[in-house]
């Protein structure tokens, strides 16, 4: 029966087998797995791992997702951890796929929805309206009616038949004067705001240029990073499980063939007794060492 340490090594091997980019922060204890350009998983293996479940946290902190609880990833698989039926590599890959399909969001953001606009309350007031003559007046609702009732029939007839007197009467009303004051204040406020925005045009243009330059720099750095990452993966592939196992098998066959050729040379009379014993013994020693390592690796499934 495999020891706890051997089981832990198998679980760690599965982490690298199921995920392309895994960084060992602390060997045998802490590993970093990026999900995308912004989100990463920090996989912490406790001292009794795999008897104890791994602790997976997400960076940056303060993200919201159904699988994230106080920056700790917790799904059904982790809640019912059983190292005999589960492996950490597959679990990490499932979390990475879930975050790719449904990316976590910041806690002050929704899932693809903008926050609703604020609802005005009864305390919301129109700018400067409280200082207008309309708001300060003490007129009754029937003020205009009263003013008309105080006019003679001829004056009322003049208002109805002549636009100029009607316009003068209309503009003399305090309610109309108050509305015009509010209108003028709003127009002046809009004009001041427009001048303020136009004064920042040069600053905005400079910021736009800076953003374009930074974007170009990012693309160049991204291209260089991708190239280095490709070279890194090529380097890693030379030390992959299948490559190491294949080379070990080849070295076993090579040692066996060399020892057989020395034996054949001795039988053919091309080697004296002392030379044969010395060379054959060294070659068979190397052969048995390599064969033992190959058998151990295959028995313990180190490279599978």
Residue frames as qw, qx, qy, qz and C-alpha x, y, z in Angstrom:
[[0.000, 0.888, 0.459, 0.000, 0.00, 0.00, 0.00],
 [0.409, 0.558, -0.029, 0.721, 1.39, 3.41, -1.02],
 [0.371, -0.373, -0.453, 0.719, 2.50, 5.76, 1.75],
 [0.068, 0.876, 0.364, -0.310, 0.97, 9.19, 2.34],
 [0.156, -0.670, 0.342, 0.639, 3.99, 10.86, 0.76],
 [0.251, 0.006, 0.811, 0.529, 3.74, 8.69, -2.36],
 [0.172, 0.688, 0.704, 0.034, 0.03, 9.47, -2.68],
 [0.037, -0.864, -0.091, 0.494, 0.81, 13.17, -2.35],
 [0.212, -0.417, 0.588, 0.660, 3.42, 12.90, -5.13],
 [0.241, 0.330, 0.842, 0.352, 0.86, 11.20, -7.36],
 [0.089, 0.842, 0.496, -0.194, -1.67, 13.96, -6.70],
 [0.119, -0.768, 0.197, 0.598, 0.93, 16.66, -7.47],
 [0.272, -0.123, 0.756, 0.583, 1.86, 14.84, -10.67],
 [0.217, 0.604, 0.751, 0.152, -1.81, 14.92, -11.71],
 [0.010, -0.861, -0.186, 0.474, -1.82, 18.68, -11.13],
 [0.095, -0.569, 0.502, 0.645, 0.90, 19.12, -13.77],
 [0.265, 0.116, 0.884, 0.367, -0.62, 16.48, -16.05],
 [0.167, 0.696, 0.698, 0.022, -4.07, 18.14, -16.26],
 [0.020, 0.966, 0.134, -0.219, -2.89, 21.78, -16.40],
 [0.703, 0.586, -0.019, 0.403, -0.49, 23.33, -18.85],
 [0.243, 0.606, -0.314, 0.690, 0.98, 26.15, -16.78],
 [0.720, -0.653, -0.235, -0.017, 1.60, 25.37, -13.10],
 [0.264, 0.682, -0.444, 0.519, 4.20, 27.19, -11.01],
 [0.745, -0.356, -0.495, 0.270, 5.68, 25.60, -7.91],
 [0.144, -0.868, 0.145, -0.452, 5.87, 28.32, -5.26],
 [0.370, -0.541, 0.703, -0.276, 6.90, 25.93, -2.45],
 [0.473, 0.196, -0.823, -0.245, 7.62, 22.37, -3.61],
 [0.358, -0.197, -0.903, 0.132, 5.16, 19.90, -2.21],
 [0.107, -0.456, -0.614, 0.635, 3.10, 22.62, -0.51],
 [0.221, 0.734, 0.225, -0.602, 2.11, 25.64, -2.61],
 [0.413, 0.163, 0.659, 0.607, 1.37, 25.90, -6.34],
 [0.230, 0.545, 0.076, -0.803, 0.12, 28.72, -8.56],
 [0.372, 0.319, 0.796, 0.355, -2.23, 28.08, -11.49],
 [0.155, 0.288, -0.072, -0.942, -3.29, 31.02, -13.69],
 [0.476, 0.501, 0.704, -0.160, -6.85, 30.84, -15.07],
 [0.459, 0.777, 0.288, 0.322, -6.52, 33.86, -17.38],
 [0.406, 0.512, -0.142, 0.743, -4.75, 37.21, -17.50],
 [0.253, -0.607, 0.164, -0.736, -6.45, 38.45, -14.33],
 [0.801, -0.417, 0.169, -0.395, -7.45, 35.48, -12.13],
 [0.425, 0.400, -0.800, 0.140, -5.14, 32.85, -10.60],
 [0.864, -0.417, -0.202, -0.200, -5.60, 29.89, -8.27],
 [0.025, 0.613, -0.698, 0.370, -3.27, 29.41, -5.28],
 [0.886, -0.154, -0.394, -0.192, -3.32, 25.72, -4.32],
 [0.185, -0.612, 0.633, -0.436, -2.16, 25.04, -0.75],
 [0.784, -0.046, -0.613, -0.080, -1.53, 21.41, 0.25],
 [0.571, -0.703, 0.243, -0.348, -1.85, 20.82, 4.03],
 [0.131, -0.559, 0.813, -0.100, 0.67, 18.63, 5.92],
 [0.545, 0.021, 0.815, -0.196, -1.73, 15.64, 5.91],
 [0.639, 0.533, -0.171, -0.528, -2.52, 15.96, 2.20],
 [0.323, -0.195, -0.490, -0.786, -4.11, 14.00, 0.53],
 [0.235, -0.409, -0.846, 0.249, -5.92, 12.74, 3.66],
 [0.023, 0.665, 0.341, -0.664, -6.85, 16.40, 4.18],
 [0.519, 0.725, 0.412, 0.188, -8.38, 18.29, 1.24],
 [0.457, 0.142, 0.088, 0.874, -6.38, 21.00, -0.54],
 [0.010, -0.783, -0.352, 0.512, -7.17, 24.64, 0.16],
 [0.426, 0.359, 0.446, 0.700, -7.64, 26.63, -3.05],
 [0.031, -0.744, -0.267, 0.612, -7.79, 30.42, -2.88],
 [0.503, 0.664, 0.396, 0.387, -8.32, 32.89, -5.70],
 [0.284, -0.546, 0.026, 0.788, -6.39, 36.05, -6.51],
 [0.042, 0.342, -0.355, 0.869, -7.06, 38.90, -6.72],
 [0.050, -0.322, -0.821, 0.468, -9.20, 39.01, -3.60],
 [0.268, 0.413, 0.273, -0.827, -12.70, 40.45, -3.42],
 [0.273, 0.083, -0.697, -0.658, -14.16, 38.44, -6.33],
 [0.625, 0.089, 0.461, -0.624, -17.70, 37.13, -6.51],
 [0.491, 0.190, -0.745, -0.411, -18.74, 33.77, -7.94],
 [0.853, -0.300, -0.101, -0.414, -21.01, 30.91, -6.77],
 [0.906, 0.007, -0.343, 0.250, -17.88, 28.81, -6.15],
 [0.377, 0.366, -0.385, 0.759, -16.02, 31.52, -4.17],
 [0.557, -0.755, -0.330, -0.101, -16.58, 32.00, -0.46],
 [0.423, -0.877, 0.179, 0.144, -14.38, 34.60, 1.29],
 [0.226, 0.773, -0.562, -0.189, -11.68, 34.28, -1.46],
 [0.354, -0.258, 0.899, -0.003, -11.67, 30.45, -1.04],
 [0.537, 0.139, -0.592, -0.585, -12.85, 28.20, -3.86],
 [0.345, -0.025, 0.853, -0.391, -15.41, 25.73, -2.57],
 [0.613, 0.102, -0.438, -0.650, -17.44, 23.54, -4.92],
 [0.910, -0.202, 0.051, -0.358, -19.17, 20.20, -4.34],
 [0.851, 0.276, -0.395, 0.208, -16.04, 18.19, -5.25],
 [0.253, 0.452, -0.548, 0.656, -13.90, 19.92, -2.63],
 [0.569, -0.409, 0.270, -0.660, -16.66, 19.67, -0.01],
 [0.957, -0.108, 0.185, -0.196, -16.70, 15.88, -0.44],
 [0.257, 0.719, -0.644, -0.044, -12.96, 15.37, -0.96],
 [0.920, -0.175, 0.348, -0.037, -11.84, 11.75, -1.27],
 [0.009, 0.717, -0.601, -0.354, -8.30, 11.25, -2.56],
 [0.478, -0.046, 0.866, 0.137, -9.03, 7.65, -3.58],
 [0.465, 0.599, 0.647, 0.082, -11.62, 8.81, -6.11],
 [0.223, 0.969, 0.108, -0.009, -10.45, 12.34, -6.94],
 [0.702, -0.039, 0.041, 0.709, -7.26, 14.05, -8.02],
 [0.149, -0.732, -0.148, 0.648, -6.28, 17.65, -7.52],
 [0.197, -0.175, 0.536, 0.802, -5.25, 18.08, -11.15],
 [0.015, -0.460, -0.773, -0.436, -8.73, 17.37, -12.52],
 [0.191, -0.781, -0.514, 0.298, -10.36, 19.52, -9.84],
 [0.216, -0.571, 0.110, 0.784, -8.11, 22.48, -10.68],
 [0.105, 0.050, 0.669, 0.734, -8.85, 22.02, -14.39],
 [0.081, -0.640, -0.749, -0.150, -12.61, 21.98, -13.69],
 [0.206, -0.773, -0.286, 0.527, -12.31, 25.22, -11.67],
 [0.203, -0.359, 0.374, 0.831, -10.31, 26.83, -14.45],
 [0.032, 0.302, 0.767, 0.566, -12.95, 25.82, -17.05],
 [0.143, -0.745, -0.639, 0.132, -15.76, 27.12, -14.83],
 [0.202, -0.707, -0.064, 0.674, -14.06, 30.49, -14.41],
 [0.170, -0.114, 0.576, 0.791, -13.47, 30.64, -18.18],
 [0.059, -0.491, -0.771, -0.402, -17.19, 30.09, -18.88],
 [0.313, -0.863, -0.346, -0.197, -18.47, 32.24, -16.01],
 [0.462, 0.356, -0.356, 0.730, -15.69, 34.64, -15.01],
 [0.387, -0.587, -0.526, 0.479, -15.72, 35.93, -11.42],
 [0.110, 0.777, 0.178, 0.594, -16.64, 39.58, -11.00],
 [0.172, 0.208, -0.478, 0.836, -15.72, 42.19, -8.44],
 [0.114, -0.448, -0.808, 0.365, -18.08, 42.43, -5.51],
 [0.136, 0.547, 0.213, -0.798, -19.20, 45.93, -6.50],
 [0.317, 0.266, -0.548, -0.727, -20.16, 44.70, -9.97],
 [0.802, 0.130, 0.367, -0.453, -23.02, 42.56, -11.19],
 [0.577, -0.012, 0.759, 0.303, -22.97, 39.60, -13.57],
 [0.277, 0.238, 0.634, 0.682, -23.04, 41.46, -16.85],
 [0.064, -0.817, -0.528, -0.224, -25.63, 44.06, -15.72],
 [0.181, 0.413, -0.189, 0.872, -25.17, 47.71, -14.98],
 [0.106, -0.336, -0.700, 0.621, -26.42, 48.96, -11.62],
 [0.066, 0.765, 0.605, 0.211, -29.87, 50.59, -11.76],
 [0.163, 0.515, -0.038, 0.840, -29.97, 54.38, -11.83],
 [0.095, -0.156, -0.645, 0.742, -30.64, 56.13, -8.51],
 [0.123, -0.675, -0.682, -0.255, -34.30, 56.77, -7.75],
 [0.025, 0.451, -0.134, 0.882, -35.00, 60.42, -6.86],
 [0.278, -0.430, -0.756, 0.408, -36.33, 61.00, -3.38],
 [0.070, -0.882, -0.456, -0.093, -38.66, 63.63, -2.08],
 [0.410, -0.760, 0.031, 0.503, -35.64, 65.68, -0.96],
 [0.534, 0.112, 0.446, 0.709, -34.29, 66.01, -4.53],
 [0.125, 0.833, 0.242, -0.482, -34.59, 69.59, -5.70],
 [0.616, 0.687, 0.193, 0.332, -34.10, 71.44, -8.96],
 [0.582, -0.072, -0.095, 0.804, -30.78, 73.36, -9.02],
 [0.122, -0.011, -0.054, 0.991, -31.22, 76.94, -7.78],
 [0.244, -0.523, -0.641, -0.506, -35.00, 76.61, -7.94],
 [0.442, -0.632, -0.554, 0.313, -35.35, 77.40, -4.25],
 [0.297, -0.415, -0.063, 0.858, -33.83, 80.81, -4.90],
 [0.085, 0.321, 0.560, 0.759, -36.20, 81.81, -7.75],
 [0.296, -0.077, 0.151, -0.940, -38.99, 84.31, -7.34],
 [0.664, -0.154, -0.540, -0.494, -41.46, 81.53, -8.16],
 [0.624, -0.193, -0.713, 0.255, -40.43, 79.50, -5.11],
 [0.224, -0.112, -0.462, 0.851, -40.39, 82.60, -2.89],
 [0.302, -0.265, -0.250, -0.881, -43.73, 83.92, -4.00],
 [0.180, 0.158, 0.801, -0.549, -46.81, 83.67, -1.86],
 [0.443, 0.079, -0.341, -0.825, -49.31, 83.76, -4.69],
 [0.666, 0.098, 0.613, -0.415, -52.46, 81.73, -4.42],
 [0.450, 0.123, 0.812, 0.352, -53.32, 79.15, -7.15],
 [0.300, 0.753, 0.577, 0.101, -55.98, 81.62, -8.53],
 [0.258, -0.584, 0.048, 0.768, -53.64, 84.60, -8.89],
 [0.123, -0.010, 0.595, 0.794, -53.85, 84.78, -12.71],
 [0.083, -0.590, -0.763, -0.251, -57.61, 84.42, -12.58],
 [0.240, -0.768, -0.381, 0.456, -57.83, 87.24, -10.05],
 [0.224, -0.398, 0.263, 0.850, -55.67, 89.52, -12.21],
 [0.021, 0.238, 0.707, 0.665, -57.93, 88.94, -15.19],
 [0.176, -0.692, -0.700, 0.013, -61.06, 89.48, -13.12],
 [0.250, -0.673, -0.194, 0.668, -59.72, 92.90, -12.09],
 [0.156, -0.105, 0.468, 0.864, -59.53, 94.01, -15.73],
 [0.494, 0.415, 0.177, -0.743, -62.36, 95.66, -17.58],
 [0.787, 0.384, 0.480, -0.060, -64.18, 93.99, -20.44],
 [0.486, 0.857, -0.158, -0.061, -62.35, 96.21, -22.92],
 [0.139, -0.715, 0.685, 0.000, -58.97, 95.20, -21.47],
 [0.668, -0.061, 0.740, -0.047, -59.90, 91.52, -21.60],
 [0.724, 0.634, 0.260, -0.085, -61.11, 91.94, -25.19],
 [0.238, 0.879, -0.407, -0.070, -57.79, 93.63, -26.04],
 [0.403, -0.478, 0.780, 0.003, -55.86, 90.66, -24.61],
 [0.720, 0.216, 0.657, -0.058, -57.91, 88.22, -26.69],
 [0.624, 0.748, 0.226, -0.013, -57.69, 90.14, -29.94],
 [0.290, 0.884, -0.340, 0.136, -54.17, 91.59, -29.86],
 [0.904, 0.015, -0.314, 0.289, -51.05, 89.46, -29.48],
 [0.350, 0.485, -0.353, 0.719, -48.82, 92.26, -28.19],
 [0.439, -0.542, 0.264, -0.666, -50.88, 93.13, -25.08],
 [0.955, -0.219, -0.095, -0.178, -51.39, 89.45, -24.37],
 [0.793, 0.232, -0.352, 0.439, -47.64, 88.80, -24.56],
 [0.071, 0.538, -0.369, 0.754, -46.92, 91.75, -22.27],
 [0.697, -0.447, 0.137, -0.544, -49.51, 90.51, -19.77],
 [0.977, -0.034, -0.211, 0.020, -48.22, 86.94, -19.96],
 [0.641, 0.333, -0.382, 0.578, -44.60, 87.98, -19.40],
 [0.167, -0.593, 0.293, -0.731, -45.62, 90.15, -16.43],
 [0.866, -0.397, -0.167, -0.254, -46.86, 87.14, -14.47],
 [0.334, -0.713, 0.595, -0.160, -44.56, 86.25, -11.56],
 [0.879, -0.051, 0.473, -0.025, -44.89, 82.53, -12.35],
 [0.761, 0.616, 0.066, 0.190, -43.62, 83.11, -15.89],
 [0.089, 0.884, -0.396, 0.231, -40.82, 85.33, -14.63],
 [0.629, -0.515, 0.571, -0.115, -39.76, 82.60, -12.24],
 [0.904, 0.210, 0.360, 0.094, -39.74, 79.97, -15.01],
 [0.554, 0.792, -0.116, 0.229, -37.66, 82.24, -17.21],
 [0.229, -0.813, 0.502, -0.184, -35.20, 82.76, -14.38],
 [0.803, -0.230, 0.549, -0.012, -34.86, 79.00, -13.95],
 [0.819, 0.522, 0.195, 0.136, -34.45, 78.57, -17.72],
 [0.278, 0.890, -0.290, 0.215, -31.72, 81.21, -17.81],
 [0.477, -0.651, 0.577, -0.125, -29.90, 79.62, -14.89],
 [0.880, 0.041, 0.471, 0.051, -30.02, 76.23, -16.59],
 [0.676, 0.713, 0.024, 0.187, -28.76, 77.67, -19.87],
 [0.012, 0.874, -0.440, 0.206, -25.88, 79.42, -18.11],
 [0.689, -0.433, 0.576, -0.081, -25.05, 76.20, -16.23],
 [0.886, 0.309, 0.327, 0.115, -25.01, 74.20, -19.48],
 [0.463, 0.847, -0.155, 0.212, -22.82, 76.82, -21.14],
 [0.272, -0.779, 0.540, -0.167, -20.34, 76.79, -18.25],
 [0.824, -0.170, 0.540, -0.012, -20.24, 73.00, -18.34],
 [0.796, 0.569, 0.142, 0.149, -19.61, 73.03, -22.09],
 [0.207, 0.885, -0.355, 0.219, -16.71, 75.50, -21.65],
 [0.547, -0.587, 0.582, -0.133, -15.29, 73.32, -18.88],
 [0.894, 0.119, 0.427, 0.061, -15.45, 70.21, -21.08],
 [0.638, 0.744, -0.019, 0.198, -13.87, 72.03, -24.02],
 [0.100, -0.875, 0.447, -0.156, -11.04, 73.24, -21.79],
 [0.661, -0.382, 0.645, -0.023, -10.13, 69.60, -21.15],
 [0.846, 0.511, -0.002, -0.155, -9.99, 68.69, -24.83],
 [0.376, 0.711, -0.580, 0.132, -6.18, 68.89, -25.00],
 [0.376, -0.427, 0.751, -0.335, -5.86, 66.83, -21.83],
 [0.851, 0.160, 0.404, -0.294, -8.21, 64.21, -23.25],
 [0.730, 0.637, -0.244, -0.057, -6.27, 64.07, -26.52],
 [0.092, 0.652, -0.718, 0.226, -3.01, 63.57, -24.60],
 [0.603, -0.207, 0.689, -0.345, -4.57, 60.79, -22.53],
 [0.880, 0.385, 0.145, -0.236, -5.85, 59.13, -25.70],
 [0.534, 0.691, -0.483, 0.069, -2.36, 59.24, -27.20],
 [0.205, -0.521, 0.764, -0.319, -0.86, 57.81, -24.00],
 [0.793, 0.018, 0.504, -0.342, -3.37, 54.98, -24.03],
 [0.824, 0.544, -0.111, -0.114, -2.56, 54.15, -27.65],
 [0.286, 0.683, -0.644, 0.194, 1.17, 54.13, -26.87],
 [0.442, -0.346, 0.740, -0.371, 0.63, 51.91, -23.84],
 [0.881, 0.229, 0.275, -0.309, -1.52, 49.59, -25.93],
 [0.685, 0.625, -0.374, 0.012, 1.24, 49.28, -28.53],
 [0.004, -0.588, 0.743, -0.319, 3.75, 48.61, -25.78],
 [0.703, -0.131, 0.569, -0.406, 1.43, 45.98, -24.31],
 [0.893, 0.403, -0.006, -0.198, 1.12, 44.22, -27.66],
 [0.472, 0.650, -0.574, 0.159, 4.89, 44.11, -28.04],
 [0.255, -0.439, 0.754, -0.417, 5.39, 42.80, -24.52],
 [0.830, 0.062, 0.378, -0.406, 2.59, 40.27, -25.04],
 [0.812, 0.514, -0.265, -0.084, 4.23, 39.02, -28.23],
 [0.238, 0.593, -0.709, 0.299, 7.58, 38.69, -26.47],
 [0.519, -0.276, 0.650, -0.481, 5.92, 36.89, -23.55],
 [0.907, 0.231, 0.132, -0.327, 4.11, 34.45, -25.87],
 [0.663, 0.573, -0.477, 0.064, 7.38, 33.66, -27.63],
 [0.014, -0.497, 0.760, -0.419, 9.18, 33.02, -24.33],
 [0.715, -0.095, 0.485, -0.494, 6.28, 30.92, -23.13],
 [0.891, 0.379, -0.148, -0.203, 6.47, 28.83, -26.31],
 [0.451, 0.560, -0.650, 0.246, 10.19, 28.27, -25.79],
 [0.349, -0.381, 0.678, -0.523, 9.52, 27.35, -22.17],
 [0.871, 0.079, 0.259, -0.409, 6.94, 24.76, -23.18],
 [0.781, 0.490, -0.389, -0.007, 9.38, 23.30, -25.70],
 [0.139, 0.526, -0.734, 0.406, 11.97, 23.04, -22.93],
 [0.604, -0.207, 0.547, -0.542, 9.46, 21.42, -20.60],
 [0.905, 0.247, -0.076, -0.339, 8.49, 18.89, -23.25],
 [0.535, 0.500, -0.666, 0.141, 12.04, 17.51, -23.23],
 [0.026, 0.217, -0.827, 0.518, 11.48, 16.53, -19.62],
 [0.712, -0.146, -0.063, -0.683, 7.92, 15.30, -19.88],
 [0.728, -0.253, 0.581, -0.263, 6.91, 11.98, -18.34],
 [0.913, 0.363, 0.175, -0.053, 6.72, 10.11, -21.63],
 [0.488, 0.772, -0.373, 0.167, 10.07, 11.50, -22.81],
 [0.261, -0.633, 0.671, -0.283, 11.89, 10.58, -19.60],
 [0.828, -0.070, 0.514, -0.210, 10.39, 7.07, -19.60],
 [0.832, 0.554, -0.011, 0.000, 11.32, 6.53, -23.24],
 [0.281, 0.773, -0.521, 0.228, 14.91, 7.63, -22.65],
 [0.506, -0.479, 0.658, -0.284, 15.18, 5.38, -19.62],
 [0.917, 0.172, 0.338, -0.122, 14.00, 2.38, -21.62],
 [0.676, 0.700, -0.204, 0.107, 16.45, 3.20, -24.41],
 [0.029, -0.745, 0.614, -0.260, 19.33, 3.48, -21.93],
 [0.758, -0.246, 0.566, -0.212, 18.45, 0.02, -20.49],
 [0.897, 0.406, 0.173, 0.015, 18.55, -1.54, -23.97],
 [0.404, 0.821, -0.361, 0.182, 21.77, 0.30, -24.76],
 [0.339, -0.631, 0.658, -0.232, 23.54, -1.00, -21.61],
 [0.864, -0.009, 0.485, -0.133, 22.36, -4.54, -22.34],
 [0.789, 0.611, -0.006, 0.064, 23.59, -4.40, -25.93],
 [0.164, 0.826, -0.501, 0.201, 26.99, -3.02, -24.89],
 [0.548, -0.462, 0.668, -0.198, 27.50, -5.76, -22.32],
 [0.900, 0.233, 0.364, -0.065, 26.53, -8.43, -24.87],
 [0.616, 0.753, -0.202, 0.108, 28.96, -7.01, -27.43],
 [0.132, -0.732, 0.637, -0.203, 31.79, -7.15, -24.83],
 [0.761, -0.176, 0.603, -0.165, 30.91, -10.77, -24.08],
 [0.853, 0.497, 0.158, -0.008, 30.90, -11.60, -27.78],
 [0.325, 0.835, -0.423, 0.135, 34.30, -9.91, -28.23],
 [0.428, -0.549, 0.694, -0.185, 35.68, -12.08, -25.41],
 [0.854, 0.115, 0.496, -0.106, 34.28, -15.22, -27.02],
 [0.719, 0.692, -0.017, 0.066, 35.79, -14.19, -30.33],
 [0.821, -0.139, -0.021, 0.553, 39.17, -13.82, -28.65],
 [0.291, 0.722, 0.066, 0.624, 39.40, -10.06, -29.11],
 [0.334, -0.774, 0.240, -0.482, 39.62, -9.39, -25.35],
 [0.387, 0.213, -0.824, 0.355, 41.80, -10.93, -22.69],
 [0.467, -0.470, -0.742, 0.102, 40.30, -12.25, -19.46],
 [0.289, -0.393, -0.396, 0.778, 41.10, -9.23, -17.24],
 [0.098, 0.055, -0.224, -0.968, 39.80, -6.67, -19.75],
 [0.393, -0.326, -0.717, -0.474, 36.64, -8.66, -20.31],
 [0.423, -0.491, -0.695, 0.313, 35.85, -8.98, -16.59],
 [0.182, -0.325, -0.219, 0.902, 36.46, -5.28, -15.95],
 [0.205, 0.015, -0.352, -0.913, 34.39, -4.00, -18.86],
 [0.422, -0.325, -0.771, -0.350, 31.60, -6.54, -18.57],
 [0.353, -0.450, -0.673, 0.469, 31.18, -5.97, -14.86],
 [0.029, -0.287, -0.114, 0.951, 30.92, -2.16, -15.27],
 [0.305, -0.053, -0.513, -0.801, 28.46, -2.43, -18.12],
 [0.450, -0.378, -0.798, -0.133, 26.23, -4.94, -16.33],
 [0.246, -0.381, -0.537, 0.711, 26.30, -2.77, -13.22],
 [0.160, 0.187, -0.098, -0.964, 25.00, 0.19, -15.23],
 [0.390, -0.161, -0.726, -0.544, 22.44, -2.05, -16.92],
 [0.396, -0.415, -0.799, 0.179, 21.04, -3.37, -13.63],
 [0.104, -0.348, -0.347, 0.865, 20.87, 0.13, -12.12],
 [0.275, 0.108, -0.306, -0.905, 18.91, 1.44, -15.09],
 [0.441, -0.221, -0.803, -0.334, 16.67, -1.62, -15.23],
 [0.286, -0.388, -0.729, 0.485, 15.93, -1.23, -11.51],
 [0.072, 0.308, 0.142, -0.938, 14.95, 2.42, -11.96],
 [0.366, -0.001, -0.558, -0.745, 12.75, 1.54, -14.93],
 [0.414, -0.305, -0.856, -0.043, 10.99, -1.23, -13.01],
 [0.186, -0.391, -0.568, 0.700, 10.44, 1.05, -10.01],
 [0.174, 0.211, -0.107, -0.956, 9.05, 3.83, -12.18],
 [0.442, -0.098, -0.674, -0.584, 6.65, 1.50, -13.95],
 [0.382, -0.316, -0.843, 0.207, 5.58, -0.24, -10.73],
 [0.145, -0.479, -0.480, 0.721, 4.83, 3.00, -8.86],
 [0.286, 0.758, 0.526, 0.257, 3.30, 4.68, -11.94],
 [0.338, -0.565, -0.050, 0.751, 5.64, 7.62, -11.51],
 [0.048, -0.258, 0.430, 0.864, 5.47, 8.64, -15.17],
 [0.043, -0.404, -0.827, -0.388, 1.80, 7.82, -15.85]]
